[in-house]
Amino acid sequence: MMNKTTILCAIALVLAVSCSDETTVFSDPHDDIQLESSEQLLNNSVVFLNAGVLDISESDNITGKSAKAGVEVFAGDYPLTLVAQINPPSNLTASHVNVVDNYAYVAYNLAGDDYYGAIDIVDVEDPHNPRLTSRLIYTNGDINSLQYSNGFVYAVGGVNAETSLTATSNSFISKIPVSGGVFNLSAGVIYGYQPGDNATDVYVDDKEAYVTSGKDGSVTIYDTKDLDVKNQELYQDLRSLAFHNNKIAMLDASMGIRVLDDKLKVKKEIPINSDFGLYTKRTIDFTDDKIVVAEGINGVGVYSYSTGALVQYIPILIDSNKEPIGDIVNNAVAINKDVILMANGGAGLSLGEDKGTAAEPYGVIQLDGSINYVQTEGDYVFAASGKQGLQIIKLNRLSQSLTATCATLEEYDGTNKLDIKEGEDIAFRGSKRFNEIKVNGSLLMCGSWTVKNDVDVKENALLEMNGTLVVGNNKRKKKITIEKGGILRVEGNLSIYGDLELKDNSTIEFIGNNSVVNIIGEVKIDDNVTISGVFDDVRNKF
């Protein structure tokens, strides 16, 4: 969170620190930045303690409409899993994340009046085994936002200009070389400065970097080659910016939305009456003809770009079964197709559904920490969760090829306790969360599924899966048991946070050449067990 005390220009002049509109550019001697050199520390920062199936407190349950005792509960939508967490550097909180190709770039800052921050690079190419490949520590600067572009990380934040030998104001942008997922300080780091107490957001468009800064700050366009200032306009309190079709939407906490062209000329203004707080992170984004704004205690505001009218507010869901950690405010929002993800601070990460004409809250994802920022890319969600660091979540969406293969099957709409009786032959497709699965007959599951508890394939029963199946998590380890004569047939991705037990004369068969099995516990193999097919054994448990 950005909560540093504002340093006024009058004070800075006494201290011989310039508040000029001109931005100084220089090569930093690296006195205030350090690379983490311990490979062990980097490796140990990737934590799987809470990995596995994620539960969701659905809005009906939160609002007191949960089913009565003895009433069947239907299987839930959105079978999410937590891949891993990246622990932050000591005392720092994750504030922002930018995902490009196979890397996640994570920003950290320090609450309070002191300046201290960091940047992580996380290799997420293998979703089962993310790796922290590089960490850069700022001993005199917060990092509030960042973006990777063409071999460089562009990071913005606040620096203590009083103690810096070179800073000309508190708001800065740095251009840091990166090679192969590792910071390369020897290639030189350059900096630029602009008015304002803290740089709040950055957007890099090939040859230009747009940076906003907070109290008495500006929106400034830098040349990405050397960080020379190309254009600049002063504003009262800019928190974030977003681009869409050569239009720039900025969130000015003093009035609302300002839409500019690429020459920084005002094209439209949309007043917002919400209290955006002091020194707090708030984001803005485009989606089609709508502008989506993080509005603190009001939740998410959705506005029509064409008319400027408020379309709706998406409220903050509060899980009454979980104690809030920090302020309950919406800090950021991210959209993935029809899924809306809201970073609600102490109220956690909530999930909503875009119904076309309006959005509806669905539930609160059961994550630890205060959620400051969220970004989604492809089948993944990346949440910056304060002192819990970066949390990597997999949506487990249906692939198009899987949908085509299983198009003839009906979608599952039954209860969350799946019990296939002896003699039954059941097949379905879909994407659901189960509490438990027991198979005495024959079951084919096409799609993406999570199971909170155990999966039991009884004697001479058959379970076939095509897609993704995840069982248990590292807090509550569960297992898949294949009894005598039982068969588990896998085509796709199987993850078990717990054990796989293969009893006498049981079979596990992998179909095709691309199946993956990720078992956190043990594979317990009895006599006369058949294991066949080609598969990637992620943790070498077979």
C-alpha positions in Angstrom: 0.0 0.0 0.0 1.2 3.5 -0.8 1.1 5.4 2.5 4.3 7.4 2.6 4.2 10.9 4.1 4.0 13.5 1.3 7.1 15.6 0.9 6.1 19.0 -0.3 8.2 21.0 -2.8 8.7 23.8 -0.2 10.5 21.3 2.0 12.4 19.8 -0.8 13.7 23.3 -1.9 15.2 23.8 1.6 16.9 20.5 1.3 18.2 21.4 -2.2 16.2 18.7 -3.9 14.6 19.7 -7.2 10.9 19.4 -7.9 11.4 20.5 -11.5 9.1 19.1 -14.2 12.2 18.0 -16.0 13.1 14.3 -15.3 16.7 13.4 -14.5 18.1 10.3 -16.1 21.3 8.6 -14.9 23.0 5.2 -14.5 22.6 4.2 -10.8 25.7 3.0 -9.0 23.5 0.3 -7.4 24.1 1.5 -3.8 20.4 1.2 -3.1 19.7 -2.1 -4.9 21.0 -5.6 -4.1 20.5 -9.0 -5.8 19.6 -11.9 -3.6 22.6 -14.3 -4.0 21.4 -17.3 -2.0 20.0 -20.0 -4.3 18.7 -21.8 -1.2 16.7 -18.8 -0.1 15.2 -18.4 -3.6 14.2 -22.1 -3.7 12.8 -22.1 -0.2 10.6 -19.1 -1.0 8.4 -21.3 -3.2 6.0 -22.9 -0.8 3.5 -25.7 -1.4 2.1 -25.9 2.1 -1.4 -24.8 1.1 -1.4 -26.2 -2.5 -4.3 -28.2 -3.8 -8.0 -27.9 -4.1 -9.4 -24.4 -3.3 -12.8 -24.2 -1.7 -15.2 -21.3 -2.5 -17.6 -19.8 0.0 -20.5 -19.2 -2.3 -22.7 -16.1 -2.0 -25.8 -18.0 -1.0 -24.0 -19.5 1.9 -22.4 -16.2 2.9 -25.8 -14.5 2.9 -27.4 -17.2 5.0 -29.1 -19.2 2.3 -27.1 -22.4 2.7 -28.8 -25.7 2.5 -30.3 -27.2 5.7 -28.9 -30.3 7.3 -29.7 -33.5 5.4 -30.4 -31.6 2.2 -28.2 -32.6 -0.8 -25.7 -29.9 -1.9 -25.0 -29.6 -5.6 -21.5 -29.8 -7.0 -20.0 -26.3 -7.2 -18.7 -24.5 -10.3 -15.1 -23.3 -10.7 -12.9 -26.2 -9.7 -9.9 -24.0 -8.7 -6.5 -25.2 -7.4 -3.7 -23.4 -5.6 -0.4 -24.3 -7.4 2.0 -22.6 -4.9 2.8 -19.4 -3.0 5.9 -17.3 -3.3 7.0 -16.0 0.1 7.9 -12.3 0.1 11.1 -10.8 1.4 11.1 -10.2 5.1 8.5 -7.6 6.3 7.5 -6.7 2.7 4.0 -7.1 1.1 3.2 -8.1 -2.4 1.6 -5.1 -4.2 1.5 -5.9 -7.9 2.2 -8.6 -10.5 2.7 -8.6 -14.2 2.7 -11.9 -16.2 4.4 -12.1 -19.6 5.0 -15.4 -21.4 6.4 -17.9 -18.9 7.4 -15.4 -16.1 5.5 -13.5 -13.4 7.1 -10.3 -12.2 6.1 -9.4 -8.6 6.4 -6.0 -6.9 6.8 -5.6 -3.1 6.7 -2.5 -0.8 6.7 -1.7 2.9 3.8 -0.3 4.9 4.6 2.8 6.9 7.0 5.7 6.5 10.2 3.8 5.6 11.1 3.1 2.0 11.9 -0.5 1.2 10.9 -2.8 -1.7 11.7 -5.7 -3.9 11.0 -7.3 -7.3 10.8 -11.1 -7.9 10.9 -13.0 -11.2 9.0 -16.3 -11.0 9.3 -18.9 -13.8 5.8 -20.4 -14.2 6.4 -22.4 -17.4 5.9 -25.7 -15.4 2.6 -25.1 -13.6 3.4 -27.9 -11.1 6.8 -26.5 -10.2 7.1 -22.6 -10.3 10.6 -21.4 -9.6 11.8 -18.1 -8.1 14.7 -17.3 -10.5 15.8 -13.8 -9.3 15.1 -11.3 -6.6 16.1 -7.6 -6.5 16.0 -5.7 -3.2 15.5 -1.9 -3.0 16.9 -0.6 0.3 15.6 3.0 -0.3 12.5 2.6 -2.5 9.0 1.1 -2.6 7.9 -0.7 -5.8 4.2 0.0 -6.5 3.8 -1.3 -10.0 5.8 -2.8 -12.8 5.7 -4.1 -16.4 8.1 -6.3 -18.4 8.8 -5.3 -22.0 11.4 -6.3 -24.5 14.1 -7.5 -22.1 13.5 -4.9 -19.3 11.5 -4.5 -16.2 10.1 -1.0 -15.9 9.4 -0.5 -12.2 7.8 2.5 -10.5 7.4 3.6 -6.9 8.6 6.0 -4.3 12.2 6.8 -3.1 13.3 8.8 -0.1 14.8 11.8 -2.0 16.3 13.2 1.2 18.7 10.3 1.7 19.3 9.5 -2.0 22.5 10.9 -3.6 20.9 11.1 -7.0 17.1 11.3 -6.7 15.6 14.7 -7.7 12.0 13.8 -6.4 10.2 11.0 -4.7 8.5 9.5 -7.7 10.7 7.3 -9.9 10.8 4.9 -12.8 13.6 2.4 -13.3 14.6 0.4 -16.3 16.2 -2.9 -15.3 17.7 -5.4 -17.7 16.6 -9.0 -17.5 18.0 -12.0 -19.3 16.6 -15.5 -19.1 14.5 -14.7 -16.0 17.4 -13.1 -14.1 18.2 -9.5 -13.4 21.4 -8.3 -15.1 22.6 -5.2 -13.1 25.9 -5.2 -14.9 24.2 -4.0 -18.0 23.2 -0.8 -16.2 20.0 0.4 -14.6 18.7 3.9 -15.5 16.2 6.0 -13.7 13.8 8.9 -14.3 12.0 11.2 -11.9 8.8 13.2 -12.0 6.6 15.3 -9.7 4.6 13.6 -7.0 5.1 11.8 -3.7 5.0 8.3 -5.2 4.8 6.8 -8.7 1.7 4.6 -8.8 1.4 2.8 -12.1 3.1 2.2 -15.4 2.1 1.1 -18.9 4.8 0.4 -21.5 3.9 0.7 -25.2 7.0 -0.4 -27.1 8.8 3.0 -27.4 7.0 4.9 -24.7 6.4 4.3 -21.0 3.4 6.1 -19.4 3.8 6.7 -15.6 1.3 8.2 -13.1 2.2 9.6 -9.7 0.1 10.4 -6.7 -0.3 13.6 -4.6 0.7 16.7 -6.6 2.0 14.4 -9.3 1.7 13.9 -13.1 1.2 11.6 -16.0 4.5 11.5 -17.8 5.5 9.9 -21.1 9.1 8.6 -21.2 11.1 7.4 -24.1 11.9 3.8 -23.3 15.3 4.0 -24.9 16.8 6.4 -22.4 13.9 7.5 -20.2 13.9 11.0 -21.6 10.7 12.9 -20.9 8.6 13.3 -24.1 5.4 14.8 -22.5 4.0 15.5 -19.1 0.8 16.9 -17.5 0.3 17.7 -13.9 -2.6 16.2 -11.9 -3.7 16.1 -8.2 -3.7 12.5 -7.3 -3.4 9.8 -10.0 -3.6 6.1 -8.8 -3.6 4.1 -12.0 -4.0 4.0 -15.8 -5.2 1.7 -18.6 -5.0 1.6 -22.4 -7.6 0.8 -25.0 -7.5 1.7 -28.7 -5.2 4.7 -28.3 -7.2 6.0 -25.3 -5.7 6.3 -21.8 -8.0 6.0 -18.8 -6.6 7.4 -15.6 -8.0 7.2 -12.1 -7.7 10.6 -10.4 -8.7 10.2 -6.8 -9.5 13.9 -6.7 -12.4 13.6 -9.2 -12.8 10.2 -10.9 -12.0 9.0 -14.5 -10.1 11.0 -17.0 -9.8 9.7 -20.5 -6.9 11.1 -22.6 -5.6 10.6 -26.1 -2.0 9.5 -26.7 -0.9 13.2 -26.7 -2.3 13.5 -23.1 -5.2 15.7 -24.2 -8.4 15.3 -22.2 -11.2 13.5 -24.3 -13.7 12.7 -21.5 -14.2 13.0 -17.8 -16.5 10.8 -15.6 -16.9 12.1 -12.0 -16.9 9.5 -9.2 -18.0 10.4 -5.7 -16.3 7.4 -4.0 -13.7 8.0 -1.3 -10.5 6.5 -2.7 -8.6 6.9 0.6 -5.1 8.3 1.1 -2.0 6.5 -0.4 -4.0 3.4 -1.4 -3.8 1.2 -4.4 -6.8 1.4 -6.8 -6.9 0.2 -10.4 -8.8 1.0 -13.6 -9.3 -1.1 -16.7 -11.3 -1.3 -20.0 -13.6 -4.1 -21.0 -15.4 -3.6 -24.3 -17.4 -0.3 -23.9 -17.0 -0.3 -20.2 -14.5 1.1 -17.7 -14.0 -0.9 -14.6 -12.8 0.9 -11.4 -11.7 -0.3 -8.0 -13.6 1.9 -5.6 -12.5 0.9 -2.2 -15.4 0.2 0.2 -17.9 0.5 -2.6 -16.5 -2.5 -4.4 -16.1 -2.3 -8.2 -17.8 0.4 -10.3 -18.7 -0.3 -13.9 -19.1 2.7 -16.2 -20.2 3.1 -19.8 -17.4 4.7 -21.8 -19.9 6.0 -24.4 -22.2 7.8 -21.9 -20.2 8.1 -18.8 -23.1 6.6 -16.8 -22.7 4.2 -13.9 -23.8 0.8 -15.1 -23.6 -1.0 -11.8 -21.6 -1.6 -8.6 -20.3 -5.1 -7.9 -20.3 -5.3 -4.1 -17.6 -6.8 -1.9 -18.5 -10.2 -0.6 -17.6 -10.9 3.0 -17.2 -14.4 4.3 -18.7 -14.4 7.8 -16.9 -17.7 8.6 -13.5 -16.0 8.1 -11.9 -13.2 10.1 -10.9 -10.3 7.8 -7.2 -9.5 7.6 -6.8 -5.8 7.1 -9.1 -3.2 5.6 -12.1 -4.4 3.6 -11.7 -2.5 0.4 -11.6 -3.3 -3.3 -8.0 -2.7 -4.5 -8.1 -4.2 -8.0 -10.2 -6.1 -10.5 -9.2 -8.6 -13.3 -11.4 -10.2 -15.9 -10.9 -13.6 -17.6 -13.7 -14.2 -20.1 -16.8 -14.4 -18.0 -15.0 -14.5 -14.7 -14.5 -11.3 -12.6 -11.9 -11.4 -9.9 -11.9 -8.8 -7.2 -8.9 -8.1 -4.8 -10.8 -7.0 -1.7 -8.0 -6.5 0.8 -8.9 -8.1 4.1 -12.1 -9.7 2.6 -9.9 -11.7 0.3 -10.3 -12.6 -3.4 -13.9 -12.9 -4.6 -15.1 -14.3 -7.9 -18.0 -12.9 -9.9 -19.8 -13.9 -13.1 -20.3 -11.7 -16.1 -23.9 -12.4 -17.2 -23.7 -10.0 -20.2 -26.0 -7.3 -19.1 -24.7 -7.3 -15.5 -22.2 -9.0 -13.2 -23.2 -11.1 -10.2 -21.1 -12.0 -7.2 -20.5 -15.8 -6.9 -18.3 -16.4 -3.9 -15.1 -15.8 -1.9 -12.1 -18.0 -2.8 -10.5 -19.5 0.3 -7.1 -17.9 0.3 -5.0 -16.6 3.2 -3.8 -13.0 3.4 -5.0 -9.6 2.4 -5.4 -9.4 -1.4 -3.8 -6.2 -2.8 -3.8 -7.0 -6.5 -4.9 -9.6 -9.0 -4.0 -10.4 -12.6 -5.2 -13.3 -14.7 -3.6 -14.8 -17.8 -4.8 -17.8 -19.7 -5.8 -20.6 -17.3 -4.1 -18.9 -14.3 -4.8 -16.2 -11.6 -2.0 -14.4 -9.9 -2.9 -12.7 -6.6 -0.6 -10.4 -4.7 -1.6 -11.2 -1.1 0.3 -8.9 1.2 2.6 -10.8 3.6 1.4 -14.1 2.1 3.2 -13.1 -1.1 2.2 -14.2 -4.6 -0.4 -16.9 -4.8 -0.7 -18.8 -8.1 -4.1 -20.3 -8.9 -5.2 -22.5 -11.7 -8.7 -22.1 -13.1 -8.8 -25.5 -14.7 -11.0 -24.4 -17.5 -12.1 -26.9 -20.2 -9.9 -27.0 -23.2 -11.5 -26.5 -26.6 -10.1 -29.9 -27.8 -11.6 -31.6 -24.8 -15.0 -29.9 -25.3 -15.1 -31.1 -28.9 -14.2 -34.7 -27.9 -16.8 -34.9 -25.2 -19.5 -32.8 -26.9 -22.0 -35.7 -27.1 -22.1 -36.0 -23.3 -24.4 -34.1 -21.0 -23.0 -31.6 -18.5 -23.0 -32.7 -14.9 -25.5 -31.0 -12.6 -25.8 -33.3 -9.7 -24.7 -33.2 -6.0 -21.2 -32.7 -4.7 -21.1 -36.2 -3.3 -20.8 -38.5 -6.4 -21.6 -42.1 -5.7 -21.7 -44.5 -8.7 -23.6 -47.7 -7.7 -22.6 -51.2 -8.8 -24.0 -51.9 -12.3 -24.3 -48.2 -13.1 -22.4 -46.9 -16.2 -22.3 -43.0 -16.0 -20.6 -40.5 -18.3 -20.7 -36.7 -18.3 -18.7 -33.6 -19.0 -18.3 -30.3 -17.2 -16.3 -28.4 -14.7 -17.3 -28.8 -11.0 -16.1 -29.0 -7.4 -16.9 -32.3 -5.6 -16.8 -33.1 -1.9 -16.0 -36.8 -2.5 -16.3 -39.5 -5.2 -17.0 -43.3 -4.8 -17.2 -45.6 -7.8 -18.7 -49.1 -7.6 -19.7 -49.2 -11.3 -18.3 -47.4 -14.3 -17.7 -43.6 -14.5 -16.3 -41.5 -17.3 -15.5 -37.8 -16.5 -14.7 -35.4 -19.3 -13.6 -32.0 -18.1 -12.0 -30.3 -15.1 -12.8 -31.5 -11.6 -11.6 -31.0 -8.0 -12.4 -33.3 -5.1 -12.1 -32.0 -1.6 -11.9 -35.4 0.1 -11.0 -39.0 -1.0 -11.7 -40.8 -4.3 -12.5 -44.5 -4.0 -12.6 -46.9 -6.9 -14.0 -50.1 -5.5 -13.5 -53.7 -6.4 -13.8 -54.3 -10.2 -15.0 -50.7 -10.7 -13.8 -48.3 -13.5 -13.0 -44.6 -13.3 -11.9 -43.0 -16.6 -11.0 -39.3 -16.7 -10.3 -37.1 -19.7 -9.1 -33.6 -18.7 -8.1 -32.5 -15.2 -8.7 -34.1 -11.8 -7.3 -32.7 -8.6 -7.8 -34.3 -5.2 -7.1 -32.8 -1.7 -4.7 -30.1 -0.7 -1.6 -29.8 1.4 -3.6 -28.7 4.5 -5.9 -31.7 4.3 -4.1 -34.5 2.4 -6.5 -37.0 0.7 -6.0 -40.0 -1.5 -7.2 -42.0 -4.5 -7.6 -45.7 -3.7 -8.0 -48.3 -6.4 -9.3 -51.5 -4.9 -8.8 -55.1 -6.1 -9.6 -55.4 -9.8 -10.4 -51.7 -10.0 -9.1 -49.6 -13.0 -8.2 -45.9 -13.1 -7.7 -44.7 -16.7 -6.1 -41.3 -17.2 -6.0 -39.0 -20.2 -4.9 -35.6 -19.1 -3.7 -34.2 -15.8 -4.0 -36.0 -12.5 -2.9 -34.2 -9.2 -3.2 -35.8 -5.8 -2.3 -33.9 -2.7 -1.9 -37.0 -0.7 -1.4 -40.7 -1.7 -2.3 -43.0 -4.5 -3.0 -46.5 -3.2 -3.0 -49.3 -5.8 -4.3 -52.5 -4.2 -3.8 -56.1 -5.3 -4.6 -56.7 -9.0 -5.6 -53.1 -9.6 -4.7 -51.1 -12.8 -3.7 -47.6 -13.6 -3.5 -46.9 -17.3 -2.4 -43.7 -19.1 -3.8 -42.9 -22.5 -2.0 -40.9 -25.2 1.4 -39.3 -24.9 0.7 -36.1 -23.0 -0.7 -37.3 -19.6 0.8 -35.8 -16.4 0.6 -37.1 -12.9 1.6 -34.9 -9.9 1.5 -36.8 -6.6 2.6 -35.0 -3.4 2.4 -38.0 -1.1 3.3 -41.6 -1.9 2.4 -44.2 -4.5 1.6 -47.4 -2.6 1.7 -50.4 -4.8 0.6 -53.9 -3.7 1.1 -57.2 -5.6 0.2 -57.8 -9.2 -0.5 -54.1 -10.0 -0.6 -53.1 -13.7 0.9 -49.7 -14.6 0.8 -48.9 -18.3 1.0 -46.1 -20.8 3.2 -43.0 -21.3 3.0 -40.2 -18.7 5.1 -37.5 -17.1 5.7 -38.3 -13.5 6.3 -34.8 -12.1 7.7 -35.8 -8.7 9.1 -39.2 -9.7 6.8 -41.1 -7.3 6.3 -44.3 -9.5 
